[in-house]
């Protein structure tokens, strides 16, 4: 890449300031919608803790079998990928055109003036910030220069707990009502709840509000970027037809996270001669970035595009086998769990058994049965995002001689 001069009409004085094309910044960071965690040199875990219902009737001597709710700990990972911005140019291009930058000493000792460096670096930084904004949203890690790291939409797509909805509504107002109805009660009034959409979708919503009978706004003014008290955020590079509701904040109280090596990476730019004997200079910037979400349950997606990235899928939960039978001496068995998202054990563990969730497997231990009848019980699993989706495991420990 090089600085290219064309259509110049230089015939006298030229302004000392270089004018550069306006570009947007990294809006998802600039607007404080994502928590950026610095100094992640290799890998960082986002710890997640989920608990179930714990309240129950009082017991004089409760034991481990009376435990309810459970503590489900898991992690999402931020693993920044390394990439760079790099371009070269010949400053003689500037010397020949702009009088203030023409060298006064011997040509072999000419240097790029500091004020020119500053203006060129500012233009480079703006472009890098704009490109990063697109990758933060739509990025997918791959082998070429267009796939640098995984963006938040990819992370949401891969998370089975993300709530995907559909609607027959065609107006933005109707779509937002459908999205609002699907927001979980736990975050519906959270101050960090935001609706994320493209500028095109926002302009359609703004026009609908202006045209509503008896409620039209002044056509010279924009409507407030809100829907039923929840702030709407528009982002450059966000796909039109995709609206997402989630918690957004520049700290850990939000649901979107990014890991970077240094928080000032975008401002640390190396500029120097490409070779000692040559006239060309280079700009170089190294970065390391990754993104992720904390909880898929706190992401509600309405995708109305023709080619849907978030099609509505059936949530599933099953176990294999569904029956475990033990001899009177007890024993241990392992049960496989197939779930479309995170799940939990409902209620208490049946007497005579212990159940441990190993993440995709249940480890069942049966105590010896010294009684005169079989010991039986059931273990029920439910999806975190839809407790109507359940799977039940039947346990039996036969009596002595049974």
C-alpha positions in Angstrom: 0.0 0.0 0.0 1.2 3.5 -0.7 0.1 7.1 -0.4 -1.2 8.0 -3.9 -1.4 11.6 -5.1 -3.9 12.2 -7.9 -5.9 15.1 -9.4 -3.6 17.6 -7.7 -3.9 21.3 -8.7 -0.9 22.5 -6.8 0.3 25.8 -8.1 1.1 27.7 -5.0 0.4 27.5 -1.3 -1.2 24.5 0.3 -2.8 24.3 3.8 -0.4 22.7 6.3 -3.0 20.4 7.8 -3.7 17.1 6.0 -7.4 16.4 5.6 -8.4 12.8 6.1 -11.7 11.0 5.3 -14.0 10.7 8.2 -14.5 7.2 9.6 -16.4 5.8 12.5 -14.6 4.5 15.6 -15.0 1.2 17.4 -18.5 2.0 18.6 -19.1 -1.1 20.7 -16.2 0.0 22.9 -16.6 3.7 22.6 -20.2 3.5 23.7 -19.4 1.4 26.7 -21.3 -1.6 25.6 -18.6 -4.2 26.3 -16.2 -4.8 29.2 -12.7 -4.7 27.9 -10.3 -6.7 30.2 -6.6 -5.7 29.7 -3.4 -7.6 30.1 -4.8 -10.9 28.9 -1.5 -12.3 27.5 -2.6 -15.9 26.9 -6.0 -17.0 28.3 -8.6 -15.7 30.7 -11.7 -17.5 32.1 -15.0 -15.8 32.7 -16.3 -17.6 35.8 -20.0 -18.4 35.9 -22.0 -19.5 38.8 -25.6 -20.7 38.6 -27.8 -21.7 41.5 -31.2 -23.3 41.7 -34.2 -23.0 44.0 -33.1 -23.7 47.6 -36.1 -22.9 49.8 -37.8 -25.9 51.5 -39.6 -27.0 54.7 -37.6 -26.8 57.9 -36.0 -30.0 59.2 -34.5 -30.6 62.6 -31.5 -32.5 61.3 -30.9 -31.8 57.6 -28.3 -33.9 55.8 -26.7 -33.9 52.4 -29.7 -35.6 50.8 -31.8 -32.6 51.7 -29.7 -30.3 49.6 -31.6 -28.3 46.9 -30.6 -26.0 44.2 -26.9 -26.9 43.8 -24.0 -24.8 42.7 -23.2 -25.1 39.0 -19.8 -23.5 38.2 -18.6 -23.2 34.6 -16.3 -21.0 32.5 -16.3 -19.1 29.2 -12.8 -18.4 27.9 -11.1 -15.3 26.4 -8.1 -16.3 24.4 -6.8 -13.3 22.4 -5.5 -13.9 18.9 -2.5 -12.0 17.6 -2.7 -9.9 14.4 -1.4 -6.6 13.1 -1.9 -3.5 11.0 1.0 -2.8 8.6 1.4 -0.4 5.7 4.3 1.4 3.9 4.6 4.6 2.0 7.2 7.1 0.6 7.2 10.4 2.4 8.8 12.0 -0.7 5.3 12.1 -2.1 4.5 14.7 0.5 7.8 16.6 0.1 7.1 17.1 -3.6 3.5 18.5 -3.1 3.3 20.3 0.2 5.6 23.2 0.6 5.7 23.0 4.5 7.1 19.5 4.3 9.8 20.1 1.7 13.3 19.3 3.0 15.7 22.1 3.7 18.8 19.9 4.2 20.6 17.3 2.1 18.0 14.8 0.8 19.9 11.8 2.2 19.3 13.1 5.7 15.6 14.0 5.3 13.1 12.8 7.9 9.4 12.7 8.1 8.4 15.8 10.1 6.8 15.1 13.5 3.6 17.0 12.6 3.2 14.9 9.5 3.8 11.7 11.5 1.1 12.8 13.9 -1.5 13.5 11.2 -0.8 10.3 9.4 -0.9 8.2 12.5 -4.2 9.8 13.5 -5.7 8.7 10.1 -4.3 5.2 10.5 -5.6 4.9 14.0 -9.1 5.9 12.9 -9.2 3.3 10.2 -7.9 0.6 12.5 -10.6 1.5 15.1 -13.3 1.3 12.4 -12.1 -2.1 11.2 -11.9 -3.4 14.8 -15.5 -2.4 15.4 -16.6 -4.7 12.5 -14.5 -7.6 13.9 -15.8 -7.1 17.4 -19.3 -7.7 16.1 -19.0 -10.0 13.1 -15.6 -11.5 13.5 -14.9 -15.2 13.0 -11.4 -16.5 13.6 -9.8 -18.2 10.5 -6.7 -18.5 8.4 -6.9 -15.3 6.3 -6.8 -11.5 6.9 -10.6 -11.3 7.1 -10.8 -13.7 10.0 -8.8 -12.3 12.9 -10.7 -13.2 16.0 -14.2 -14.3 17.1 -16.8 -11.5 17.5 -19.8 -11.4 19.9 -22.3 -12.6 17.2 -20.3 -15.7 16.6 -20.1 -16.4 20.3 -23.8 -16.0 20.6 -24.4 -18.3 17.7 -22.3 -21.0 19.3 -24.0 -20.7 22.7 -26.9 -23.2 23.1 -28.5 -21.1 26.0 -29.1 -18.0 23.8 -32.9 -17.5 23.4 -33.9 -17.3 19.7 -37.3 -16.0 18.9 -39.3 -15.4 15.7 -42.2 -13.2 14.8 -44.6 -12.5 11.9 -44.4 -8.8 12.6 -42.9 -6.6 9.8 -42.8 -3.2 11.6 -40.0 -2.3 13.9 -42.5 -1.5 16.6 -44.0 -5.0 16.3 -40.6 -6.6 16.3 -39.6 -4.7 19.4 -42.8 -5.7 21.2 -42.0 -9.4 20.4 -38.4 -9.0 21.6 -39.6 -7.3 24.8 -42.0 -10.1 25.6 -39.2 -12.7 25.4 -36.8 -10.9 27.8 -36.5 -12.9 31.0 -38.2 -11.3 34.0 -34.8 -11.4 35.9 -33.3 -8.8 33.5 -36.4 -7.0 32.2 -36.0 -4.1 34.5 -32.2 -4.2 34.7 -30.6 -0.8 34.2 -28.0 -2.3 31.8 -30.5 -3.8 29.5 -30.1 -2.6 25.9 -31.6 -3.3 22.5 -28.8 -3.6 19.8 -29.7 -2.9 16.2 -28.4 -1.4 12.9 -28.7 2.2 12.0 -31.0 1.2 9.1 -33.4 -0.5 11.5 -33.3 2.4 13.9 -34.1 4.8 11.0 -37.1 2.7 10.1 -38.3 2.7 13.8 -37.8 6.5 14.0 -39.9 6.9 10.8 -42.7 4.7 12.2 -42.8 6.7 15.4 -43.0 10.0 13.4 -45.8 8.7 11.2 -48.0 7.3 14.0 -51.3 9.0 14.0 -51.8 11.6 16.8 -48.3 10.8 18.1 -46.1 12.0 15.3 -42.9 13.8 16.4 -41.5 16.9 14.8 -40.0 15.8 11.5 -37.0 18.1 12.1 -36.1 16.1 15.3 -35.1 12.5 15.9 -37.1 10.5 18.3 -35.5 9.2 21.5 -33.5 6.0 21.0 -35.6 4.0 23.4 -38.4 1.5 23.5 -40.6 1.2 26.6 -37.9 2.6 28.8 -35.0 0.5 27.4 -32.2 2.3 25.5 -31.6 1.4 21.9 -27.9 1.3 20.8 -27.0 1.4 17.1 -23.7 0.1 15.9 -21.8 0.5 12.6 -21.4 -2.9 11.0 -24.4 -4.4 12.8 -26.5 -6.5 10.4 -29.9 -5.1 9.4 -32.8 -7.3 10.4 -31.1 -8.5 13.6 -32.1 -7.2 17.0 -30.6 -8.4 20.2 -31.5 -7.7 23.8 -28.8 -8.2 26.4 -27.0 -6.5 29.3 -24.4 -4.0 28.2 -21.8 -2.2 30.4 -18.1 -1.2 30.3 -17.6 -3.3 33.5 -18.5 -6.8 34.8 -22.2 -5.9 35.3 -22.7 -6.4 31.6 -22.8 -9.6 29.5 -20.3 -8.8 26.7 -16.6 -9.2 27.3 -13.4 -8.6 25.4 -9.9 -9.6 26.3 -6.9 -7.6 25.0 -3.2 -7.7 25.7 -2.8 -4.0 26.4 -5.6 -1.5 26.6 -3.6 1.0 24.5 -2.7 -1.4 21.7 -4.6 0.6 19.2 -2.6 3.7 20.1 0.9 2.0 20.1 2.0 2.4 16.5 5.6 1.9 15.4 6.8 4.2 12.6 10.3 3.9 11.0 12.2 3.5 7.8 11.5 0.2 6.1 15.2 -0.2 5.4 18.2 1.9 6.5 19.2 2.6 2.9 15.7 3.1 1.5 13.3 6.0 1.4 10.1 4.1 2.3 8.6 4.2 5.8 6.3 1.7 7.5 3.5 1.9 10.0 3.0 -1.1 12.3 0.6 -1.9 15.1 0.3 -5.3 16.9 -2.9 -6.3 18.6 -4.3 -9.3 20.6 -8.1 -9.5 21.0 -10.9 -12.0 21.7 -14.6 -11.6 22.7 -17.2 -13.7 24.5 -20.4 -13.5 26.5 -21.0 -14.5 30.1 -24.5 -16.0 30.0 -26.4 -17.1 26.9 -29.6 -16.9 29.0 -29.2 -13.2 29.1 -29.2 -12.9 25.3 -32.5 -12.7 23.3 -32.1 -12.7 19.5 -34.7 -11.8 16.9 -33.3 -12.5 13.4 -35.7 -11.5 10.6 -33.1 -11.7 7.8 -33.7 -13.9 4.7 -30.5 -15.9 5.5 -30.8 -16.3 9.3 -27.7 -16.7 11.4 -29.9 -17.4 14.4 -32.7 -19.7 13.2 -35.1 -20.8 15.9 -34.2 -24.4 17.0 -35.9 -26.8 19.3 -34.3 -27.1 22.7 -33.5 -30.8 23.6 -32.6 -32.7 26.7 -32.2 -36.5 27.0 -30.3 -39.1 29.1 -28.9 -42.5 28.2 -29.8 -44.9 29.8 -33.1 -43.8 31.4 -33.0 -46.6 34.0 -30.2 -47.6 36.3 -30.6 -50.8 38.4 -28.1 -51.8 41.1 -27.7 -55.0 43.2 -28.3 -55.0 46.9 -24.6 -54.3 47.4 -25.0 -50.9 45.6 -22.5 -49.6 43.1 -21.7 -46.9 40.7 -23.0 -46.0 37.2 -22.5 -43.2 34.7 -25.3 -41.7 32.7 -24.7 -39.6 29.5 -26.6 -36.3 29.2 -27.4 -34.8 25.8 -28.6 -31.2 26.1 -28.9 -28.2 23.8 -27.8 -25.9 26.7 -26.9 -25.8 30.3 -29.1 -27.9 32.6 -29.6 -28.5 36.4 -30.9 -31.2 38.7 -34.4 -30.5 39.9 -35.2 -31.1 43.6 -33.4 -33.3 46.0 -31.4 -36.4 45.5 -33.4 -39.6 46.4 -32.6 -41.3 49.6 -30.0 -44.1 49.2 -28.2 -42.4 46.2 -25.7 -39.7 45.5 -25.7 -37.9 42.1 -22.8 -35.7 40.8 -23.0 -33.7 37.6 -19.8 -34.0 35.7 -20.8 -31.8 32.8 -22.5 -33.9 30.2 -22.5 -37.0 32.5 -24.1 -38.0 35.8 -22.1 -40.1 38.2 -24.6 -42.2 40.2 -23.6 -44.0 43.4 -26.1 -46.3 45.1 -25.7 -47.2 48.8 -26.1 -50.9 49.8 -29.7 -52.0 50.4 -30.1 -54.0 53.6 -33.9 -53.7 53.7 -36.6 -56.1 52.7 -37.8 -54.1 49.7 -36.3 -52.4 46.7 -35.0 -48.9 47.1 -36.2 -46.7 44.2 -36.0 -43.0 43.2 -35.9 -40.6 40.3 -33.6 -37.8 39.3 -35.0 -35.1 37.0 -33.0 -32.7 34.9 -34.3 -29.5 33.4 -32.8 -27.0 30.9 -31.7 -23.7 32.5 -33.4 -21.7 29.7 -36.6 -23.7 29.6 -37.6 -25.7 32.6 -40.4 -27.4 30.7 -37.7 -29.4 28.9 -37.0 -32.3 31.3 -35.5 -35.7 31.4 -36.0 -38.3 34.2 -33.7 -41.0 35.3 -35.2 -44.0 37.3 -33.0 -45.6 40.0 -33.5 -49.0 41.6 -31.5 -50.9 44.1 -32.8 -54.4 44.6 -33.4 -56.0 48.0 -31.1 -58.8 49.3 -31.9 -61.9 47.3 -34.0 -59.9 44.8 
